[in-house]
Amino acid sequence: MQRPSRWRRGRLLHDGALGRFGTLVASTALTVVLGCTAGATRATEERPLELVVNVSPDTLDPRYVTDTVGVRASRLIHAGLVRLDPDRLEPVPYVARSWSWLDGRTLRVVLRDDVRFHSGARVSSADVVATLRAFGAPSVASRHARIVEPIAEVVEDGPDAVVVRLKRAHATLLTDLEVPILRADQAFGPPDPEGTLDGLGPFRVGHFDRAALLLEPADGSPLPRPRHRVVVRTVRDENARALRLVAGRSDIALNVVSPTLLPAMESASGLFVRSRPGANISYLVVHHEHGVLADREVRRALSLAIDRMAITSSLFAGRAEAAAGIIPPTHWARANRSLQPLAHDEAMARRVLGGRRFRVTLLTSTERFRVSIARVLGQMFAEVGVEVEGIPLELGTMLARLNAGDFDLAMLTLPAFTEPHLLRHFFHSAFVPPAGANRGRVRDSELDAFLDEGGRGQTLEERCRLYGAAEGRLLDEMHAVPLWHEDQVAVTSARAREFLPSAEGNWLSVAAVGER
């Protein structure tokens, strides 16, 4: 079948419109910068750090926030008993000083005695108890109630310690205790989208509207007082974000500049591009109940048809790692750190398919960069005899079709792979929609057993072994087709050069900018 030239791999991977677009933006932005005065440069040194994002937070209330920007902003204002190590994503003490397991279902947590709310009130065991109860209370209707569902009770153990008792063995409790602690008298209060709830984070809210969030440095958090105010500014157009960066009006842009524009950013005076491996996974959801896709060998052939190295080196400009599995390489749950990227072998893919030719739909987002990736995948599948109809959709529409089973393939990204227990929600047979997000309709009793045991394991070592087995089963059956792990990429100004996100993209390091 003859395809339009826009689907040809070489043109997309090496000299497509994306490259010309990046050159145009860069040259325009550099013209703006060259026209700036020295006085404007001096002025930027006195203004707040500006972190530019592509969408506005829906709310700053940690009981209800679910969107990525809102969650990351809320964690600058609020703090939990634990936070996640920025590299391996293990839970480490934050508002908590320490913890100890009294038995397999009972955890005692001791609080720090030097942490204060923004109001100056000292955090106490009563605040912790009220917060955890509020997150699960029907009257509050928190969107995160499932996090505290395994907790049977939480009680004060003096003013500076709490005891948490579980209904059943639940391995993710420590990670779950990342939920922000609220003041006891506010925990059951009405929704507060404007961010006026008393917080324990390194910043307090100075002003919030749909265009910008101003954060003021706060005393008393588990971290040192930040040196700079921060503005989180919403700029929806990528051209406008690039111009603000090159003109010196914005200081930090995390994962909101296309890889094709990064060379122009690196060459611009006063800008720096920093990246680190990301704790995320992009993958193809495969509908297991749709015709040929129910065949494991067909799913394996699709994986063999994908040249991940070509895509990550060209479209991602080397700022992504071809996937060897589902679990990110730096994550504590990656059991086999010697796994190699999944093979690309067109000839083998054709042999596996045995001459079968068929047509599938591929759902993707409407973002220009993601559509380009989908087109490249379509061309690679065409090389082995699989015709692809690409369907770009807004996220809500895509998820509705996935949940309804109205698809063959879909390209999705799990942006923050913080806890491997997430795999249960996406691949366990008990979570086929509408019960959960097993949208591929995977039904595998052996995989279910590994995921169930992983959620009950007591030590990281035991859980690592179980999730390694689960990952092996996912790969053997190719229940999903892993693609790549995208780097966390930050474009920064000179004064924000110290900013480096955590592996899952947390912004907390903005509080440390200027410390050295």
SVG drawing of the C-alpha trace seen along z (x, -y; Angstrom):
<svg xmlns="http://www.w3.org/2000/svg" viewBox="-20 -50 48 68">
<polyline fill="none" stroke="black" stroke-width="0.4" points="0.0,0.0 1.4,-3.4 1.5,-5.8 1.7,-9.6 5.2,-11.0 4.5,-12.3 4.5,-8.8 7.9,-8.0 10.3,-7.1 13.4,-9.0 11.6,-12.2 10.0,-12.1 13.2,-11.0 15.7,-13.2 14.5,-16.3 10.7,-16.8 8.8,-19.9 9.6,-19.7 13.2,-20.5 12.3,-23.6 9.8,-24.6 12.6,-24.5 14.9,-26.6 12.2,-29.2 11.4,-29.5 15.0,-29.7 15.9,-32.4 12.9,-34.5 13.7,-34.2 17.3,-35.1 16.3,-38.2 14.2,-39.2 17.1,-38.6 19.6,-40.6 17.2,-43.5 17.1,-43.4 18.9,-46.1 21.4,-45.6 18.8,-47.2 16.3,-44.4 19.0,-41.9 19.6,-43.5 15.8,-43.6 15.5,-39.8 17.9,-39.3 15.5,-41.0 12.3,-39.3 11.0,-35.9 12.1,-32.7 9.6,-31.9 8.7,-28.3 6.7,-28.0 4.1,-25.3 1.6,-24.5 -1.6,-24.2 -3.0,-25.8 -3.5,-23.8 -7.1,-22.7 -6.8,-23.2 -4.1,-23.6 -6.1,-21.6 -4.1,-18.4 -7.2,-16.5 -8.6,-17.0 -5.7,-17.8 -5.0,-15.1 -3.5,-16.9 0.2,-16.8 0.9,-20.5 -1.4,-20.9 0.2,-18.0 3.7,-19.3 2.7,-22.8 0.9,-21.5 4.0,-19.7 5.8,-23.0 3.1,-24.4 2.5,-21.2 4.6,-18.4 3.9,-14.8 5.4,-12.5 7.7,-11.1 9.0,-12.2 10.5,-10.1 14.2,-9.9 14.8,-11.9 16.8,-9.1 15.5,-5.6 12.1,-6.9 12.4,-5.1 10.4,-6.7 12.6,-8.8 11.7,-10.9 10.3,-14.4 7.9,-15.7 8.5,-12.4 11.8,-12.0 11.7,-8.2 9.4,-5.1 9.4,-1.5 7.2,1.5 5.8,2.9 4.5,5.9 3.5,6.7 0.4,4.4 1.4,1.7 3.7,-1.2 4.8,-3.8 5.9,-7.2 7.8,-9.8 7.5,-13.4 10.2,-16.0 10.1,-18.7 11.4,-21.6 8.6,-21.7 6.0,-24.5 3.0,-25.3 3.2,-28.6 1.0,-30.1 3.7,-29.2 1.7,-26.4 3.8,-23.4 2.9,-20.1 1.6,-17.5 0.3,-14.0 -3.3,-15.4 -2.7,-17.0 -1.5,-13.7 -4.4,-11.7 -7.0,-14.3 -5.4,-14.4 -5.4,-10.7 -8.9,-10.3 -10.1,-13.2 -8.6,-11.7 -10.8,-8.7 -13.9,-10.4 -17.1,-10.3 -17.9,-13.9 -14.7,-15.1 -14.9,-13.0 -11.2,-13.3 -10.1,-12.1 -7.3,-10.2 -9.5,-8.2 -8.1,-4.9 -4.7,-5.8 -5.9,-5.5 -8.5,-2.7 -6.1,0.0 -5.7,-1.8 -7.9,-0.4 -7.1,-3.2 -4.6,-5.9 -4.1,-7.1 -2.0,-9.5 0.9,-8.1 1.8,-11.3 2.1,-14.7 4.9,-13.7 4.1,-10.2 1.3,-8.3 0.5,-4.6 -1.0,-3.4 -2.8,0.0 -3.6,1.7 -6.6,3.8 -4.3,6.1 -0.7,6.3 -0.1,3.4 3.4,2.8 2.9,-0.7 2.0,-2.3 5.2,-4.3 4.9,-5.6 1.3,-6.5 2.3,-8.6 3.6,-11.2 0.1,-12.7 0.4,-16.3 -0.3,-16.8 -3.0,-19.5 -3.8,-21.3 -6.3,-19.4 -8.9,-22.2 -8.7,-22.5 -8.5,-18.8 -12.3,-18.3 -13.0,-21.8 -14.5,-22.7 -12.5,-22.5 -9.8,-25.2 -8.8,-25.5 -7.0,-28.8 -4.3,-27.3 -5.1,-29.1 -4.9,-26.0 -2.0,-26.2 1.0,-24.2 4.2,-22.7 6.1,-23.1 8.9,-25.4 6.6,-28.0 3.3,-29.6 0.8,-31.0 1.1,-34.8 -1.4,-34.9 -3.1,-32.4 -5.2,-32.8 -5.5,-30.9 -2.5,-32.7 0.1,-32.5 0.8,-31.2 3.1,-33.3 4.9,-31.3 6.6,-33.1 9.5,-31.5 8.3,-30.1 10.0,-29.3 9.6,-26.1 9.4,-23.5 11.5,-20.4 13.7,-22.1 15.8,-25.3 14.0,-28.5 14.2,-29.1 16.2,-32.1 13.8,-33.1 10.1,-33.7 8.7,-31.6 6.1,-32.3 4.5,-29.3 3.2,-30.8 0.9,-29.1 1.8,-29.6 -0.1,-27.3 1.7,-27.9 5.1,-26.3 6.4,-29.1 5.6,-31.6 7.3,-29.4 10.5,-29.3 10.4,-33.0 10.1,-33.7 13.0,-31.5 15.4,-32.9 14.3,-36.5 15.2,-35.9 11.6,-36.3 11.3,-32.6 13.8,-30.7 12.7,-27.0 10.8,-24.9 10.4,-21.3 9.3,-18.9 7.4,-21.6 9.9,-22.2 10.0,-19.7 13.2,-17.8 13.5,-19.4 13.9,-22.8 16.5,-21.8 19.5,-22.4 18.3,-26.0 17.8,-26.4 21.3,-25.2 22.8,-27.6 21.0,-30.6 23.0,-32.8 22.2,-32.4 20.2,-29.2 21.1,-25.7 19.6,-22.3 19.8,-19.7 18.3,-16.3 18.2,-13.1 16.7,-9.6 13.0,-9.8 10.9,-7.4 8.2,-7.1 7.2,-4.6 5.7,-5.2 4.0,-2.1 1.4,-0.7 -1.8,0.6 -2.9,3.6 -6.5,4.8 -6.3,8.5 -9.8,9.2 -9.6,7.8 -8.9,10.4 -5.3,11.0 -4.1,9.0 -5.2,11.7 -2.3,13.7 0.9,13.3 3.0,13.8 1.3,11.0 2.0,8.7 5.7,9.8 5.9,9.1 4.6,5.5 7.4,5.1 10.1,6.4 8.9,4.0 9.7,0.9 13.1,-0.7 13.2,-2.3 16.8,-3.4 16.1,-5.3 13.1,-7.1 14.9,-8.0 18.1,-9.2 16.3,-11.3 12.8,-12.4 13.9,-12.7 17.4,-14.0 18.9,-11.3 16.9,-12.4 15.0,-9.2 16.1,-5.6 14.8,-2.7 12.8,-0.5 14.0,2.9 10.8,3.4 8.0,1.5 9.9,0.5 12.3,-2.5 16.0,-1.6 16.9,-3.6 13.8,-2.6 14.4,-0.5 11.9,2.1 14.0,2.8 15.2,6.3 17.4,7.0 19.6,3.9 21.4,5.7 18.2,5.9 19.0,4.7 16.6,2.6 13.9,4.6 15.1,5.9 14.3,4.4 14.2,7.1 11.9,6.5 12.8,9.8 11.9,11.7 8.7,9.7 7.6,10.8 8.5,14.4 6.5,14.3 3.5,12.9 3.8,15.7 2.5,13.6 -0.5,12.3 -1.5,8.8 -4.1,6.8 -5.2,3.3 -5.4,1.7 -6.3,-1.6 -3.7,-3.5 -5.0,-6.1 -2.7,-9.0 -2.9,-12.5 -3.4,-15.6 0.0,-17.0 2.0,-17.6 5.1,-15.8 3.1,-12.7 1.3,-12.6 4.7,-12.6 5.8,-9.6 2.6,-7.8 3.2,-8.3 6.7,-6.9 5.3,-3.8 2.7,-3.5 5.4,-3.4 7.4,-0.8 4.4,1.4 3.7,1.0 7.2,2.4 6.1,5.8 2.6,5.8 0.4,4.1 -1.6,1.1 -2.2,-1.5 -5.0,-4.1 -3.7,-6.9 -6.5,-8.6 -5.4,-11.7 -7.7,-12.4 -8.0,-14.7 -7.1,-12.9 -10.6,-12.6 -12.0,-11.3 -9.1,-8.8 -9.6,-7.4 -13.4,-7.1 -12.7,-5.0 -10.1,-2.9 -12.4,-2.2 -15.2,-1.3 -12.8,1.1 -13.2,-0.9 -9.6,-0.7 -6.9,1.7 -3.7,0.0 -3.1,-3.2 0.1,-5.1 0.1,-6.2 2.7,-7.5 2.7,-6.9 4.5,-10.1 5.4,-9.3 6.2,-5.7 6.7,-6.2 5.3,-3.0 5.3,0.4 2.0,1.2 0.6,-0.9 1.1,2.1 -1.7,3.9 -4.1,1.1 -3.1,1.3 -2.6,5.1 -4.4,7.1 -7.5,8.9 -9.5,7.5 -9.1,4.0 -10.6,4.4 -12.8,1.3 -14.9,0.1 -13.2,1.5 -9.8,-0.1 -7.3,-0.9 -6.6,2.5 -7.7,1.2 -5.9,3.8 -8.2,6.4 -5.2,8.5 -6.3,11.6 -3.3,13.6 -3.6,15.5 0.2,15.9 0.7,12.2 -2.1,11.5 -0.3,13.6 3.0,11.7 1.2,8.3 -0.8,9.4 2.2,10.7 4.2,7.5 1.5,5.5 1.9,7.5 5.7,7.8 7.4,6.3 10.9,5.4 12.1,3.6 14.2,6.6 11.2,9.0 9.1,6.6 11.8,6.0 12.0,9.8 8.2,10.1 7.9,7.1 10.9,8.4 8.9,11.6 5.8,9.6 7.8,7.6 9.3,10.8 5.7,12.2 4.6,8.9 7.5,9.2 7.0,12.9 3.4,12.4 3.9,8.9 0.8,7.8 1.8,4.2 4.5,3.1 7.1,1.0 8.5,-1.9 10.9,-4.2 11.6,-6.1 11.7,-9.9 14.3,-12.0 13.3,-14.7 14.5,-17.7 14.8,-21.2 15.7,-24.3 16.9,-26.9 18.3,-30.4 21.8,-30.9 20.5,-31.8 18.3,-28.7 21.0,-26.4 21.0,-24.4 17.4,-23.2 17.2,-19.5 13.9,-17.6 13.6,-14.3 13.2,-11.2 9.4,-11.5 9.5,-15.2 9.0,-16.7 9.8,-20.4 11.1,-20.4 14.7,-21.3 13.4,-24.8 13.5,-25.5 17.3,-25.0 18.1,-27.3 20.6,-29.9 21.8,-28.0 25.3,-27.5"/>
</svg>
